[in-house]
Amino acid sequence: MNYLCIVSGKVQGVFYRASVQALASDAGYSGYVRNLPDGNVEAGVSINDKHPLDHFLAILNTGSPYSRVDHIETHQTTGAISAGFIIIR
């Protein structure tokens, strides 16, 4: 199952994407993270029994020491997610 998450708060210009990418990669998730023009961050992720959604949401909430997550909007999606976890620039 794949999910699309929109993260709002202080999440751009604070090493948020790099922190999420490192934590998600270390945990074995497949997906991506990228900045959106409106100041939010989008994260796409592939979820399964070994890699649950609640753990990924905890990673998004953790972010970087300089970030602040105010809200995470989550939607199930049919979009394909490639292997590995990458930052889209």
GIWO-V31164 format. One record per helix or strand of 2 or more residues. SS is the DSSP state (H for helix, E for strand). FROM is the first residue (numbers start at 0). LEN is the number of residues. If there is no record, write none. Layout:
# GIWO-V31164
<<SS & FROM & LEN> <SS & FROM & LEN>>
This chain:
# GIWO-V31164
<<E & 1 & 9> <H & 15 & 12> <E & 29 & 6> <E & 40 & 6> <H & 52 & 10> <E & 67 & 10> <E & 84 & 4>>
